[in-house]
Structures are given as structure tokens and as C-alpha cells.
Amino acid sequence: MSLPWRTATLGLILATATASIISLSAQASDPLAGTWELNLAKSKFSPGPPPKSQTRTYEVTGQQEKMIAKGINAEGKPVLRQFTANRDGKDYPYTGAPSHDTIALTPVDTFTTTFTDKREGKVAFTGTRVISKDGKMMTISSKGTDAKGQPIEAVLVFDKR
């Protein structure tokens, strides 16, 4: 391999590595990024029953976040919910939730985001997501109505893995 080709190849490798490091660094700086496990003992569901388990994984790129929630519902059935949304207050598709089909995220600060979930264009839930200053706990508080129109209030507490 000639010297120009070696230099070009090395430059391409370094550019790719640098881009990967920058992307990982941006994710690491956002306290939301990572995997979160639902702490049932600290969470509250009214009315119940609560799910048996839930794990959420968040990927963050700039003002965009991707959330994948996997778990077991109160009836023992597997659940998969997900969305990819910008933190700009606009509605984005939310799949896998019977109570809503879109989510809108509005940042308050680095640790707090408000959200509005809608079902067929009408508000179903509103709430707040707060991450502790040490980045180890996430609390999602919401109020709204389920797919049958029944009132629901929940406080979900997650521990970072």
C-alpha cells in the first residue's frame, strides 16, 4: 500500500472513531440516556394493578430521544412500547400503548421534561419526568384517562442500571 493510501485510510479510521466518540459523549452527557428499571416498591398506580416489570432504554441524540419500554403487564403478558421524539412540544408517534398514540415532549431543564400523550388527537395524559441530580433515579408522574375513559394517576420510579 502506498503512503497516500495509508494516510487516507488512517484519516478515515480516525474520523470514524472521532465521530463515534462524539456521539457517545453527547449521549453520556444527557442524564436520561441509558437503561432504567421500574422500582415497583417506590411506584404508585391508581387504580392498580401495577405492571409486573418494566425496563426502559433511552437513546439521546441532541434534542431527540428514542425510548423502548419492555416489560410484563399486570396480566402477565409481554409489553413493548416505543417512541422517537424531539423535545420540541410537537406530537410524535407512540406505539404499543392502548391509552395513547402520540407523545409531545417539552424540556424544562436538563433534568426535567413535561409531556402530553394523546389518543386520536385528544389529550389522554399529561405529566412530568424528573431525573435526580445524581442521575440514579427517574420519576415519571402522570394523570389522565385510559383507553376506556377511566381516570388514572401514576408515579413511576425508575432506578438507573
C-alpha positions in Angstrom: 0.0 0.0 0.0 1.4 3.4 -1.0 1.9 6.2 1.5 -1.0 8.3 0.3 -3.4 5.4 0.6 -2.1 4.6 4.1 -2.6 8.2 5.1 -6.1 8.3 3.6 -7.0 5.0 5.3 -5.7 6.2 8.7 -7.5 9.5 8.3 -10.8 7.7 7.6 -10.3 5.4 10.6 -9.6 8.4 12.9 -12.5 10.4 11.5 -14.9 7.4 12.1 -13.5 6.9 15.7 -13.8 10.6 16.5 -17.5 10.7 15.3 -18.3 7.7 17.4 -16.7 9.2 20.5 -18.5 12.5 20.0 -21.8 10.6 19.6 -21.2 8.6 22.8 -20.1 11.7 24.7 -23.3 13.5 23.7 -25.4 10.6 25.0 -23.4 10.3 28.2 -23.8 13.9 29.0 -27.6 13.6 28.9 -28.8 12.1 32.3 -31.7 10.4 30.5 -29.6 8.2 28.3 -29.2 4.6 29.4 -31.3 1.8 30.8 -33.8 2.2 33.6 -35.6 -0.4 35.7 -39.0 0.2 37.3 -38.9 0.1 41.1 -42.4 -1.2 42.0 -41.9 -0.6 45.7 -41.5 3.1 45.2 -44.1 3.5 42.4 -47.8 4.2 42.8 -50.7 3.3 40.5 -54.2 4.5 41.0 -56.1 2.4 40.2 -54.0 -0.7 40.1 -52.9 -3.3 39.5 -49.3 -2.3 38.6 -47.3 -4.0 35.9 -45.1 -6.9 37.0 -42.0 -5.3 35.5 -40.7 -2.7 33.1 -37.3 -1.7 31.7 -36.9 1.4 29.6 -33.9 2.2 27.4 -33.4 5.8 26.2 -31.0 6.8 23.4 -30.5 10.6 23.1 -29.1 12.5 20.1 -29.2 16.2 20.5 -32.9 17.1 21.3 -34.2 13.8 20.0 -34.8 10.8 22.3 -35.7 7.2 21.5 -37.5 5.2 24.2 -38.1 1.5 24.2 -40.0 0.0 27.1 -40.2 -3.7 27.6 -41.9 -5.5 30.4 -44.7 -7.7 31.7 -48.1 -6.1 32.4 -50.4 -6.9 35.3 -52.0 -9.8 33.5 -48.6 -11.4 32.9 -48.4 -10.5 29.1 -45.3 -9.1 27.5 -45.4 -5.4 26.6 -43.4 -3.4 24.1 -43.9 0.4 23.9 -41.7 2.9 22.0 -41.3 6.3 20.5 -38.8 8.5 18.9 -39.5 12.2 19.5 -37.8 15.6 19.5 -38.0 17.7 22.6 -39.9 20.5 20.9 -43.5 20.2 22.1 -44.8 18.6 18.9 -46.6 15.3 18.6 -44.7 12.2 17.6 -46.0 8.6 17.2 -46.0 6.4 20.3 -46.6 2.7 19.6 -47.7 -0.1 21.9 -49.7 1.9 24.4 -53.5 1.3 24.3 -54.2 4.6 26.1 -52.4 6.9 23.7 -50.8 7.0 20.2 -48.6 10.2 20.3 -46.3 12.0 22.7 -45.1 15.6 22.9 -42.0 16.4 24.9 -41.1 19.8 26.3 -37.9 20.3 28.2 -37.9 22.4 31.3 -34.2 22.0 32.2 -31.5 19.3 31.9 -33.3 17.1 34.5 -37.0 17.8 33.8 -39.3 17.3 30.9 -43.1 17.7 30.6 -45.1 15.5 28.3 -48.5 15.3 26.7 -49.8 11.9 25.4 -52.8 12.0 23.0 -55.2 9.4 21.7 -56.7 10.2 18.3 -55.7 13.9 18.7 -57.2 14.4 22.2 -55.1 14.7 25.4 -55.1 11.4 27.3 -52.3 12.1 29.8 -50.1 14.9 30.9 -47.1 14.6 33.2 -43.6 15.3 34.2 -40.4 13.3 34.0 -37.7 14.3 36.6 -34.2 12.8 36.8 -32.5 13.1 40.2 -29.4 15.4 40.3 -27.1 12.4 40.8 -28.6 10.7 37.7 -29.6 7.5 39.5 -33.4 7.8 39.8 -36.1 8.9 37.3 -39.6 9.7 38.4 -42.5 9.9 35.9 -45.7 11.4 37.3 -48.8 11.4 35.1 -52.6 12.0 35.2 -55.1 11.2 32.5 -57.6 8.6 31.3 -57.1 5.1 30.0 -58.5 3.7 26.7 -61.9 3.2 28.4 -62.0 6.8 29.6 -61.4 5.9 33.3 -59.2 8.3 35.3 -55.6 7.1 36.0 -52.9 8.6 38.1 -49.4 7.1 38.4 -46.0 7.8 39.8 -43.4 5.5 38.2 -40.0 5.5 39.9 -37.1 4.0 37.9 -33.5 3.2 39.0 -30.7 3.5 36.5 -28.9 0.3 35.8 
